Amino acid sequence: MHVPDLGAKIALLLRFSATRTRAQLAEKLDVTISTFNGWINGSGKSKPEWVPDNRWPSLVQIFHDSLPKQIGVSEVEKLLLGRVGELDNAFRQGESPTLDEILSREGRSGSATLCPCPGLGLVEVLRDDNAEMASIALNEPFMVAVEIRRGGYALVLNNAGYLWGVIEFADGSLSPRVNGGQIVIPGVKNYKFLCMTEKYIPGPQRIAVFIAPEPFPPEILSAYRNKSTLDSTLLNQLASHMSEQPPHLREMHVLDFMVRKS
Protein backbone atom coordinates (compact mmCIF):
# COMPACT_ATOMS: atom_id res chain seq x y z
CA MET A 1 0.00 0.00 0.00
CA HIS A 2 1.56 3.30 -1.10
CA VAL A 3 1.22 5.94 1.64
CA PRO A 4 2.36 9.38 0.40
CA ASP A 5 4.49 11.35 2.87
CA LEU A 6 4.60 8.35 5.18
CA GLY A 7 7.53 9.74 7.16
CA ALA A 8 5.73 13.02 7.87
CA LYS A 9 2.57 11.17 8.90
CA ILE A 10 4.53 8.92 11.24
CA ALA A 11 6.11 12.06 12.74
CA LEU A 12 2.63 13.43 13.44
CA LEU A 13 1.65 10.18 15.14
CA LEU A 14 4.72 10.28 17.37
CA ARG A 15 4.01 13.92 18.21
CA PHE A 16 0.35 13.55 19.15
CA SER A 17 0.15 10.01 20.58
CA ALA A 18 1.51 8.13 23.57
CA THR A 19 3.90 6.30 21.21
CA ARG A 20 7.00 8.51 21.21
CA THR A 21 9.60 6.72 19.05
CA ARG A 22 9.82 4.76 15.82
CA ALA A 23 11.20 1.83 17.80
CA GLN A 24 8.07 1.71 19.95
CA LEU A 25 5.88 1.91 16.86
CA ALA A 26 7.83 -0.87 15.14
CA GLU A 27 7.34 -3.05 18.20
CA LYS A 28 3.58 -2.44 18.08
CA LEU A 29 3.59 -3.47 14.42
CA ASP A 30 5.67 -6.56 15.26
CA VAL A 31 8.52 -5.67 12.88
CA THR A 32 12.14 -4.68 13.39
CA ILE A 33 13.10 -1.03 13.39
CA SER A 34 15.17 -1.54 10.23
CA THR A 35 12.17 -3.06 8.46
CA PHE A 36 9.96 -0.20 9.62
CA ASN A 37 12.46 2.42 8.45
CA GLY A 38 12.54 0.59 5.12
CA TRP A 39 8.82 1.25 4.71
CA ILE A 40 9.53 4.97 5.00
CA ASN A 41 12.84 5.35 3.17
CA GLY A 42 12.85 2.30 0.93
CA SER A 43 15.06 -0.78 1.01
CA GLY A 44 16.12 -3.69 -1.12
CA LYS A 45 12.80 -5.34 -0.28
CA SER A 46 10.50 -2.32 -0.29
CA LYS A 47 9.80 0.85 -2.23
CA PRO A 48 9.81 4.16 -0.29
CA GLU A 49 6.55 5.10 1.43
CA TRP A 50 5.19 1.58 1.12
CA VAL A 51 3.35 -0.42 3.81
CA PRO A 52 2.90 -4.18 3.30
CA ASP A 53 -0.73 -5.17 2.86
CA ASN A 54 -0.60 -7.52 5.85
CA ARG A 55 0.56 -4.65 8.13
CA TRP A 56 -1.80 -2.00 6.79
CA PRO A 57 -4.76 -2.82 9.10
CA SER A 58 -2.49 -2.68 12.16
CA LEU A 59 -1.06 0.69 11.16
CA VAL A 60 -4.54 2.08 10.52
CA GLN A 61 -5.67 0.84 13.94
CA ILE A 62 -2.74 2.51 15.69
CA PHE A 63 -3.59 5.83 14.05
CA HIS A 64 -7.28 5.30 14.83
CA ASP A 65 -6.51 4.75 18.52
CA SER A 66 -4.53 8.01 18.63
CA LEU A 67 -6.94 10.27 16.71
CA PRO A 68 -10.10 11.85 18.21
CA LYS A 69 -12.76 9.24 18.93
CA GLN A 70 -15.27 10.60 16.43
CA ILE A 71 -12.99 9.74 13.49
CA GLY A 72 -13.87 6.27 12.18
CA VAL A 73 -11.54 3.63 10.74
CA SER A 74 -12.55 4.27 7.12
CA GLU A 75 -11.88 7.98 7.59
CA VAL A 76 -8.47 7.19 9.11
CA GLU A 77 -7.59 5.23 5.97
CA LYS A 78 -8.51 8.22 3.82
CA LEU A 79 -6.40 10.50 6.01
CA LEU A 80 -3.37 8.22 5.70
CA LEU A 81 -3.70 8.17 1.93
CA GLY A 82 -4.41 11.91 1.70
CA ARG A 83 -2.49 15.10 2.37
CA VAL A 84 -0.36 15.58 5.48
CA GLY A 85 -2.20 18.79 6.36
CA GLU A 86 -5.52 16.99 6.62
CA LEU A 87 -4.05 14.45 9.05
CA ASP A 88 -2.46 17.27 11.04
CA ASN A 89 -5.84 19.02 11.33
CA ALA A 90 -7.48 15.77 12.41
CA PHE A 91 -4.95 15.28 15.21
CA ARG A 92 -5.44 18.86 16.38
CA GLN A 93 -9.18 18.29 16.77
CA GLY A 94 -8.28 16.31 19.86
CA GLU A 95 -6.10 19.03 21.40
CA SER A 96 -7.54 20.64 24.50
CA PRO A 97 -7.62 24.43 24.58
CA THR A 98 -5.33 26.26 26.99
CA LEU A 99 -6.87 27.81 30.08
CA ASP A 100 -6.50 31.29 28.57
CA GLU A 101 -8.24 30.14 25.39
CA ILE A 102 -11.22 28.56 27.13
CA LEU A 103 -11.61 31.54 29.49
CA SER A 104 -11.42 33.95 26.55
CA ARG A 105 -14.08 31.96 24.72
CA GLU A 106 -16.47 31.09 27.54
CA GLY A 107 -15.60 33.24 30.56
CA ARG A 108 -18.43 35.59 31.57
CA SER A 109 -17.15 38.99 32.56
CA GLY A 110 -20.31 40.68 33.88
CA SER A 111 -21.41 38.11 36.41
CA ALA A 112 -18.75 38.63 39.11
CA THR A 113 -18.30 41.78 41.18
CA LEU A 114 -15.72 43.05 43.65
CA CYS A 115 -17.18 43.77 47.10
CA PRO A 116 -15.81 45.49 50.24
CA CYS A 117 -15.84 43.68 53.54
CA PRO A 118 -19.33 44.42 54.92
CA GLY A 119 -19.75 46.11 58.26
CA LEU A 120 -23.45 45.30 58.54
CA GLY A 121 -23.46 41.79 57.15
CA LEU A 122 -24.63 43.05 53.75
CA VAL A 123 -22.81 42.58 50.46
CA GLU A 124 -22.10 45.80 48.58
CA VAL A 125 -20.39 46.36 45.23
CA LEU A 126 -17.15 48.31 44.87
CA ARG A 127 -18.08 50.68 42.08
CA ASP A 128 -16.43 53.73 40.57
CA ASP A 129 -18.39 54.87 37.54
CA ASN A 130 -15.35 56.80 36.27
CA ALA A 131 -12.97 53.84 36.47
CA GLU A 132 -12.48 51.37 33.63
CA MET A 133 -11.75 48.56 36.09
CA ALA A 134 -12.69 47.88 39.70
CA SER A 135 -9.79 48.30 42.09
CA ILE A 136 -8.66 47.71 45.64
CA ALA A 137 -5.57 48.77 47.54
CA LEU A 138 -2.87 46.48 48.86
CA ASN A 139 -4.02 45.00 52.19
CA GLU A 140 -7.61 46.18 51.64
CA PRO A 141 -10.12 43.45 52.59
CA PHE A 142 -12.49 42.42 49.81
CA MET A 143 -14.82 39.67 48.63
CA VAL A 144 -16.16 38.52 45.27
CA ALA A 145 -19.84 37.91 44.54
CA VAL A 146 -20.72 35.75 41.54
CA GLU A 147 -24.09 34.97 39.97
CA ILE A 148 -24.09 31.40 38.66
CA ARG A 149 -26.83 29.81 36.61
CA ARG A 150 -26.64 26.25 37.84
CA GLY A 151 -25.18 24.17 40.62
CA GLY A 152 -22.08 22.02 40.53
CA TYR A 153 -18.57 21.80 41.90
CA ALA A 154 -16.94 25.21 42.28
CA LEU A 155 -13.26 26.10 41.94
CA VAL A 156 -11.88 29.63 42.30
CA LEU A 157 -8.45 30.73 41.09
CA ASN A 158 -6.55 33.98 41.52
CA ASN A 159 -4.21 35.07 38.74
CA ALA A 160 -1.52 37.70 39.35
CA GLY A 161 1.06 38.07 36.60
CA TYR A 162 2.10 34.55 35.62
CA LEU A 163 1.03 33.07 38.98
CA TRP A 164 -2.19 31.08 39.43
CA GLY A 165 -3.40 29.87 42.81
CA VAL A 166 -6.47 28.24 44.34
CA ILE A 167 -8.65 30.33 46.68
CA GLU A 168 -9.96 28.56 49.77
CA PHE A 169 -13.61 29.00 50.75
CA ALA A 170 -14.54 30.26 54.22
CA ASP A 171 -15.48 26.79 55.44
CA GLY A 172 -12.04 25.43 54.51
CA SER A 173 -13.18 23.64 51.37
CA LEU A 174 -11.39 24.09 48.05
CA SER A 175 -14.09 22.84 45.70
CA PRO A 176 -17.51 22.72 47.37
CA ARG A 177 -20.80 21.85 45.71
CA VAL A 178 -22.82 25.03 45.20
CA ASN A 179 -26.34 25.82 44.05
CA GLY A 180 -27.38 28.22 41.34
CA GLY A 181 -27.72 31.86 42.40
CA GLN A 182 -25.26 34.16 44.13
CA ILE A 183 -22.17 32.77 45.80
CA VAL A 184 -19.80 34.94 47.81
CA ILE A 185 -16.09 34.18 47.94
CA PRO A 186 -14.60 33.30 50.39
CA GLY A 187 -18.05 33.12 52.04
CA VAL A 188 -19.52 32.96 55.53
CA LYS A 189 -18.07 31.41 58.68
CA ASN A 190 -19.70 31.62 62.12
CA TYR A 191 -22.39 33.86 60.63
CA LYS A 192 -19.83 36.42 59.43
CA PHE A 193 -18.39 37.14 55.99
CA LEU A 194 -14.70 36.38 55.69
CA CYS A 195 -12.58 38.53 53.40
CA MET A 196 -9.43 38.28 51.29
CA THR A 197 -6.52 40.68 50.94
CA GLU A 198 -3.72 41.08 48.42
CA LYS A 199 -0.59 41.79 50.43
CA TYR A 200 2.24 41.71 47.93
CA ILE A 201 1.44 42.10 44.21
CA PRO A 202 0.09 45.40 42.85
CA GLY A 203 -1.22 45.73 39.32
CA PRO A 204 -3.85 43.89 37.28
CA GLN A 205 -5.24 40.65 38.70
CA ARG A 206 -7.98 38.20 37.84
CA ILE A 207 -10.40 35.99 39.73
CA ALA A 208 -11.68 33.02 37.69
CA VAL A 209 -14.62 30.94 38.93
CA PHE A 210 -15.23 27.49 37.45
CA ILE A 211 -18.44 25.48 37.85
CA ALA A 212 -18.47 21.86 36.67
CA PRO A 213 -20.79 18.87 37.13
CA GLU A 214 -17.84 16.56 37.87
CA PRO A 215 -15.23 16.96 40.64
CA PHE A 216 -12.06 18.81 39.74
CA PRO A 217 -8.79 16.84 39.46
CA PRO A 218 -7.35 16.26 42.95
CA GLU A 219 -3.87 17.30 41.79
CA ILE A 220 -5.14 20.88 41.39
CA LEU A 221 -6.48 20.95 44.94
CA SER A 222 -3.30 19.34 46.28
CA ALA A 223 -1.28 22.30 44.98
CA TYR A 224 -3.04 24.56 47.49
CA ARG A 225 -2.51 22.10 50.33
CA ASN A 226 1.17 21.96 49.39
CA LYS A 227 1.27 25.79 49.36
CA SER A 228 2.13 25.76 45.66
CA THR A 229 0.90 27.76 42.70
CA LEU A 230 -0.45 25.94 39.65
CA ASP A 231 2.18 25.12 37.04
CA SER A 232 1.48 24.80 33.31
CA THR A 233 0.73 21.08 33.62
CA LEU A 234 -2.00 21.69 36.21
CA LEU A 235 -3.42 24.64 34.26
CA ASN A 236 -3.64 22.48 31.15
CA GLN A 237 -5.23 19.72 33.22
CA LEU A 238 -7.88 22.18 34.40
CA ALA A 239 -8.49 23.36 30.83
CA SER A 240 -8.90 19.75 29.70
CA HIS A 241 -11.28 19.02 32.58
CA MET A 242 -13.49 22.00 31.71
CA SER A 243 -13.49 21.25 27.98
CA GLU A 244 -14.63 17.69 28.73
CA GLN A 245 -17.68 18.87 30.71
CA PRO A 246 -20.99 19.17 28.82
CA PRO A 247 -21.19 22.76 27.51
CA HIS A 248 -24.66 23.30 28.98
CA LEU A 249 -23.48 22.22 32.44
CA ARG A 250 -20.19 24.09 32.75
CA GLU A 251 -19.67 27.74 33.63
CA MET A 252 -16.69 30.06 33.81
CA HIS A 253 -16.77 33.57 35.28
CA VAL A 254 -13.97 36.12 35.07
CA LEU A 255 -13.39 39.24 37.16
CA ASP A 256 -10.48 41.51 36.20
CA PHE A 257 -9.48 44.17 38.71
CA MET A 258 -6.59 46.41 39.69
CA VAL A 259 -4.61 46.30 42.92
CA ARG A 260 -3.35 49.76 43.84
CA LYS A 261 -0.25 50.38 45.92
CA SER A 262 -2.27 52.74 48.11
C-alpha positions as CSV (number, residue, x, y, z in Angstrom):
1,M,0.0,0.0,0.0
2,H,1.6,3.3,-1.1
3,V,1.2,5.9,1.6
4,P,2.4,9.4,0.4
5,D,4.5,11.3,2.9
6,L,4.6,8.3,5.2
7,G,7.5,9.7,7.2
8,A,5.7,13.0,7.9
9,K,2.6,11.2,8.9
10,I,4.5,8.9,11.2
11,A,6.1,12.1,12.7
12,L,2.6,13.4,13.4
13,L,1.6,10.2,15.1
14,L,4.7,10.3,17.4
15,R,4.0,13.9,18.2
16,F,0.3,13.5,19.2
17,S,0.1,10.0,20.6
18,A,1.5,8.1,23.6
19,T,3.9,6.3,21.2
20,R,7.0,8.5,21.2
21,T,9.6,6.7,19.1
22,R,9.8,4.8,15.8
23,A,11.2,1.8,17.8
24,Q,8.1,1.7,19.9
25,L,5.9,1.9,16.9
26,A,7.8,-0.9,15.1
27,E,7.3,-3.0,18.2
28,K,3.6,-2.4,18.1
29,L,3.6,-3.5,14.4
30,D,5.7,-6.6,15.3
31,V,8.5,-5.7,12.9
32,T,12.1,-4.7,13.4
33,I,13.1,-1.0,13.4
34,S,15.2,-1.5,10.2
35,T,12.2,-3.1,8.5
36,F,10.0,-0.2,9.6
37,N,12.5,2.4,8.5
38,G,12.5,0.6,5.1
39,W,8.8,1.3,4.7
40,I,9.5,5.0,5.0
41,N,12.8,5.4,3.2
42,G,12.8,2.3,0.9
43,S,15.1,-0.8,1.0
44,G,16.1,-3.7,-1.1
45,K,12.8,-5.3,-0.3
46,S,10.5,-2.3,-0.3
47,K,9.8,0.8,-2.2
48,P,9.8,4.2,-0.3
49,E,6.6,5.1,1.4
50,W,5.2,1.6,1.1
51,V,3.4,-0.4,3.8
52,P,2.9,-4.2,3.3
53,D,-0.7,-5.2,2.9
54,N,-0.6,-7.5,5.8
55,R,0.6,-4.6,8.1
56,W,-1.8,-2.0,6.8
57,P,-4.8,-2.8,9.1
58,S,-2.5,-2.7,12.2
59,L,-1.1,0.7,11.2
60,V,-4.5,2.1,10.5
61,Q,-5.7,0.8,13.9
62,I,-2.7,2.5,15.7
63,F,-3.6,5.8,14.0
64,H,-7.3,5.3,14.8
65,D,-6.5,4.8,18.5
66,S,-4.5,8.0,18.6
67,L,-6.9,10.3,16.7
68,P,-10.1,11.9,18.2
69,K,-12.8,9.2,18.9
70,Q,-15.3,10.6,16.4
71,I,-13.0,9.7,13.5
72,G,-13.9,6.3,12.2
73,V,-11.5,3.6,10.7
74,S,-12.5,4.3,7.1
75,E,-11.9,8.0,7.6
76,V,-8.5,7.2,9.1
77,E,-7.6,5.2,6.0
78,K,-8.5,8.2,3.8
79,L,-6.4,10.5,6.0
80,L,-3.4,8.2,5.7
81,L,-3.7,8.2,1.9
82,G,-4.4,11.9,1.7
83,R,-2.5,15.1,2.4
84,V,-0.4,15.6,5.5
85,G,-2.2,18.8,6.4
86,E,-5.5,17.0,6.6
87,L,-4.1,14.5,9.0
88,D,-2.5,17.3,11.0
89,N,-5.8,19.0,11.3
90,A,-7.5,15.8,12.4
91,F,-5.0,15.3,15.2
92,R,-5.4,18.9,16.4
93,Q,-9.2,18.3,16.8
94,G,-8.3,16.3,19.9
95,E,-6.1,19.0,21.4
96,S,-7.5,20.6,24.5
97,P,-7.6,24.4,24.6
98,T,-5.3,26.3,27.0
99,L,-6.9,27.8,30.1
100,D,-6.5,31.3,28.6
101,E,-8.2,30.1,25.4
102,I,-11.2,28.6,27.1
103,L,-11.6,31.5,29.5
104,S,-11.4,33.9,26.6
105,R,-14.1,32.0,24.7
106,E,-16.5,31.1,27.5
107,G,-15.6,33.2,30.6
108,R,-18.4,35.6,31.6
109,S,-17.1,39.0,32.6
110,G,-20.3,40.7,33.9
111,S,-21.4,38.1,36.4
112,A,-18.8,38.6,39.1
113,T,-18.3,41.8,41.2
114,L,-15.7,43.0,43.7
115,C,-17.2,43.8,47.1
116,P,-15.8,45.5,50.2
117,C,-15.8,43.7,53.5
118,P,-19.3,44.4,54.9
119,G,-19.8,46.1,58.3
120,L,-23.5,45.3,58.5
121,G,-23.5,41.8,57.1
122,L,-24.6,43.0,53.8
123,V,-22.8,42.6,50.5
124,E,-22.1,45.8,48.6
125,V,-20.4,46.4,45.2
126,L,-17.2,48.3,44.9
127,R,-18.1,50.7,42.1
128,D,-16.4,53.7,40.6
129,D,-18.4,54.9,37.5
130,N,-15.4,56.8,36.3
131,A,-13.0,53.8,36.5
132,E,-12.5,51.4,33.6
133,M,-11.7,48.6,36.1
134,A,-12.7,47.9,39.7
135,S,-9.8,48.3,42.1
136,I,-8.7,47.7,45.6
137,A,-5.6,48.8,47.5
138,L,-2.9,46.5,48.9
139,N,-4.0,45.0,52.2
140,E,-7.6,46.2,51.6
141,P,-10.1,43.4,52.6
142,F,-12.5,42.4,49.8
143,M,-14.8,39.7,48.6
144,V,-16.2,38.5,45.3
145,A,-19.8,37.9,44.5
146,V,-20.7,35.7,41.5
147,E,-24.1,35.0,40.0
148,I,-24.1,31.4,38.7
149,R,-26.8,29.8,36.6
150,R,-26.6,26.3,37.8
151,G,-25.2,24.2,40.6
152,G,-22.1,22.0,40.5
153,Y,-18.6,21.8,41.9
154,A,-16.9,25.2,42.3
155,L,-13.3,26.1,41.9
156,V,-11.9,29.6,42.3
157,L,-8.5,30.7,41.1
158,N,-6.6,34.0,41.5
159,N,-4.2,35.1,38.7
160,A,-1.5,37.7,39.3
161,G,1.1,38.1,36.6
162,Y,2.1,34.6,35.6
163,L,1.0,33.1,39.0
164,W,-2.2,31.1,39.4
165,G,-3.4,29.9,42.8
166,V,-6.5,28.2,44.3
167,I,-8.6,30.3,46.7
168,E,-10.0,28.6,49.8
169,F,-13.6,29.0,50.7
170,A,-14.5,30.3,54.2
171,D,-15.5,26.8,55.4
172,G,-12.0,25.4,54.5
173,S,-13.2,23.6,51.4
174,L,-11.4,24.1,48.1
175,S,-14.1,22.8,45.7
176,P,-17.5,22.7,47.4
177,R,-20.8,21.9,45.7
178,V,-22.8,25.0,45.2
179,N,-26.3,25.8,44.1
180,G,-27.4,28.2,41.3
181,G,-27.7,31.9,42.4
182,Q,-25.3,34.2,44.1
183,I,-22.2,32.8,45.8
184,V,-19.8,34.9,47.8
185,I,-16.1,34.2,47.9
186,P,-14.6,33.3,50.4
187,G,-18.1,33.1,52.0
188,V,-19.5,33.0,55.5
189,K,-18.1,31.4,58.7
190,N,-19.7,31.6,62.1
191,Y,-22.4,33.9,60.6
192,K,-19.8,36.4,59.4
193,F,-18.4,37.1,56.0
194,L,-14.7,36.4,55.7
195,C,-12.6,38.5,53.4
196,M,-9.4,38.3,51.3
197,T,-6.5,40.7,50.9
198,E,-3.7,41.1,48.4
199,K,-0.6,41.8,50.4
200,Y,2.2,41.7,47.9
201,I,1.4,42.1,44.2
202,P,0.1,45.4,42.9
203,G,-1.2,45.7,39.3
204,P,-3.9,43.9,37.3
205,Q,-5.2,40.7,38.7
206,R,-8.0,38.2,37.8
207,I,-10.4,36.0,39.7
208,A,-11.7,33.0,37.7
209,V,-14.6,30.9,38.9
210,F,-15.2,27.5,37.5
211,I,-18.4,25.5,37.8
212,A,-18.5,21.9,36.7
213,P,-20.8,18.9,37.1
214,E,-17.8,16.6,37.9
215,P,-15.2,17.0,40.6
216,F,-12.1,18.8,39.7
217,P,-8.8,16.8,39.5
218,P,-7.4,16.3,42.9
219,E,-3.9,17.3,41.8
220,I,-5.1,20.9,41.4
221,L,-6.5,21.0,44.9
222,S,-3.3,19.3,46.3
223,A,-1.3,22.3,45.0
224,Y,-3.0,24.6,47.5
225,R,-2.5,22.1,50.3
226,N,1.2,22.0,49.4
227,K,1.3,25.8,49.4
228,S,2.1,25.8,45.7
229,T,0.9,27.8,42.7
230,L,-0.5,25.9,39.7
231,D,2.2,25.1,37.0
232,S,1.5,24.8,33.3
233,T,0.7,21.1,33.6
234,L,-2.0,21.7,36.2
235,L,-3.4,24.6,34.3
236,N,-3.6,22.5,31.1
237,Q,-5.2,19.7,33.2
238,L,-7.9,22.2,34.4
239,A,-8.5,23.4,30.8
240,S,-8.9,19.8,29.7
241,H,-11.3,19.0,32.6
242,M,-13.5,22.0,31.7
243,S,-13.5,21.3,28.0
244,E,-14.6,17.7,28.7
245,Q,-17.7,18.9,30.7
246,P,-21.0,19.2,28.8
247,P,-21.2,22.8,27.5
248,H,-24.7,23.3,29.0
249,L,-23.5,22.2,32.4
250,R,-20.2,24.1,32.7
251,E,-19.7,27.7,33.6
252,M,-16.7,30.1,33.8
253,H,-16.8,33.6,35.3
254,V,-14.0,36.1,35.1
255,L,-13.4,39.2,37.2
256,D,-10.5,41.5,36.2
257,F,-9.5,44.2,38.7
258,M,-6.6,46.4,39.7
259,V,-4.6,46.3,42.9
260,R,-3.3,49.8,43.8
261,K,-0.2,50.4,45.9
262,S,-2.3,52.7,48.1
